[in-house]
Amino acid sequence: MPKILIIEDDTAFCQMLQKFLTKKDYEVEISFSAEEGIKKFKSNSFDVVITDLRLPNYDGIQLLTDIKAENQKIPVIVMTGYAEVSTAVKAMKKGAFDYISKPFTPEEIVMLIANALQQKSPQVKLDSSKNIQEPESNKSTANETATKTGAISGISEASKKLNEYINLVAPTDMSLLITGESGTGKEVTAKSIHDKSKRRTFNFVAVDCGAIPKEIATSEFFGHVKGSFTGAIEDKIGHFEAANGGTLFLDEIGNLSYENQIQLLRALQERKIKRVGSTKEIDVDVRIITATNEDLLDAVEKGNFREDLYHRINEFSIEIPSLYNRLEDLLLFADFFLDKANASLGKNVFGFSEETIAVFKKYHWPGNLRELQNIIKRSVLLTTGEYIETNVLPKELFEENKKAERVNFSKDAYEKEQILRALKEANFNKSKAAKLLQITRKTLYNKISHYNLDL
């Protein structure tokens, strides 16, 4: 019979958990303090330890360290409060098997215990950016990949919905339009979709359409042959050929000139291109993912963007939520960018002070994830101790949040406009409108009520 040690200062909760697990055929010892828990751990043999991270007169991370010092192989499950994701991630780095947020269901803890019991040695650990188990030999590779791509999953409802859409569309060859504010991670999302697709063994080519002068766009996209124009001193392949078999990501596609839009549409329709100066057609097989922070439908209405191209690139659309709209993920992303900054700068800053976390939570993050990453990297550079303190944060994080009020108003106005547009497009059928908006019907009703829309 597997033997479990529970360390929890909430006596009623601890006894309830003991009673439940005993009924599930586990032998359970309980301790109401860290000191008592360590004594029992040293004098008995346990298969799993379950401990709260918040204990009186004892740091939860230190307790985990002490347990691991006694027996490195013992799987430890840490229990956290809902807002303690950052602390839980630190526990994972210190060797915790997994964490579970209170309140949790009996089924969830039983499943975690079952997974922990399958662990034969510390070779199996949890990658803090993913909720899956993997061998230690693969963990460093996975972490390096995540650090390079910036790919990490959030825990908020908005992030869960985003990941659901990514997993849904990734295996297909559908053309995808990614929308969202600047800095939300549209290219990271596109790369994640490519990595989960059948094209992942071929190239992912990212192109910033806003950085290409319209005079050379044709050459950039389709290539050219030597001597085709002044400066063409050798043959050059374009982005379409470079991405052949893989994925071509066109960022800020709304910046393309009308002429370049026509050329792009023709290439997408015919799946053939010609290098500048050549008469030879080249077959290309690419998946197109585009992104913009503009309203392309508005651009279509104004005649600045071709409607046929819009429908060609928008077989499926995903909107990346702003950081402000998924603040539940803030500490998780902050910890991820801290690791990235440490690796880049050769430093070993452990975390954030409570005061810094409070500042982060009050800030409105107009630059989204890009701004968060830049601020953390700057702060790591300036930090001399183990924790990032408020004295190294840029002054804009402390300014009166007049900007935040304007941002909130702007977002509300935009969201209200989108809801009205979807309702009109769906002939005021709320179920259809909810699908167009990629939200649940209940959420739509809540938003209609929030904006006092008289429908």
Steps between C-alpha positions, in 0.01 A plus 500: 500500500656835394588727792437874480611786726283813503642822649222758540432751779125515426403213732145458373610488136792271583279250685239508225767425240638220717157344536435515126836350401468228762177393332698481176727236658791727587679498836506864606704680766422867572697786653372847587841669490817483293714404799274204586483401134878488467529287814247248366668500160839421653367220720269330247500389140250673270413460132361853447506826693221759465579835657351847511736776382365745760586377847540699824861574599643301211566586135331250268786501249749436781288209623506350152878544492535331839287203391696459178825518696385198702370302202550635149280232346183571699227663289366813668165655405461860616164663574466870416248779510350612169723809474827322584588369156841668503589336832380165371723531195796566730407184689513309172852628442597379847384150415129484580322233299194716433280762659126527553305819568242521776214438490541173315276201445568157657539355151778747419712412802447126447617534140812691607583241764459221246736682262750558780500133597589409143814709536785255549777756552569873480564451128133579448412858580258765389585771251371813675370648175289196414267272688663179376763266635816438307841334551774718653712441190236675292417769756798725431438476127135586547590796721754625249241474223244689707757767583585550133142512374340669800228235491329450832140423588301714739245384755231765447176421320612722210827306470325166523265602219797618294679167547181317409484684168872444436466125553187494286642678195866391515459156333308652206628693199251782546622855442497679830462866596635593844383828648585680822671800648868568439723295726252222576713231334346444158821361348550268798145372449563447128821307576315289756239410238775408253678285759178307564422450130602233252730762342718533809799326335510773234584869531305762691571831326390820673468821296427850631294649219530845653879493460501418126504798258235443234762542225684182603209304645460288185864393516476434874195277462580320175876542448686619193754383243843652447492814288122550519549851640778727621658344805385144419853362497394140564193276507294529814215287631204678655305436817253269324774266379678516836178389672414232244351203681473703820333814629526860382409749772414849374494745788316834466358396167285813494812701411534340157434728205196430284725379216684261731165372628403406144828312452457319830142402417608357166774293663258365760239410240731335247761364742757599240752784493747654257827655604547857380662484155406136441225339291523169683215416737592339829250289696482589867322325783479734797258558781424868549460650846448875515479747785392857558415740781275696262134449416528344153122505451512875546785516250290296255208738542729797436646333192852468643499121517366258241192314616586188297844486664343551842277195453791299356720555807217478754376142480538499878577785738645519849509810719787512748377646830687796644698451820256735675220257416683199643664635814468153655792405275716798597719331761539187288626705205713715730675192639553364148657827382713505816650164402555629148671815626720303741614275216565795269688714752677223686335589830315303767220722630257275685171693492302814575440677829143527626511875436607444138220251446251753637629764254474253213139420587397867508663592169296498178770353266422689177796327332375156607743207519773683309498779758500251788795314351701820442434632852600172662820475294594857596419428865709182503794696361471756781430252781790412732311276744278193473173688444391777265410796721293806408807727489611345168162532328448776240312809622203455265382207712437738790331786316136584564302269280326755284616302202337189643166678514533598135609148406200352681262737325658429163476123552141524617405710197674259265341193662155662493545579130608141427196359681262724309666411170479126570134527603415686181693249288311216673164677457494536882514125551695491825626143460645579156639830624675323788666261252615795287650662809652169613338525845230302677135597475495570874798735468326683219189551713717631783673746269168616352386570853832667592480744208126557545432407140126537432434211260 
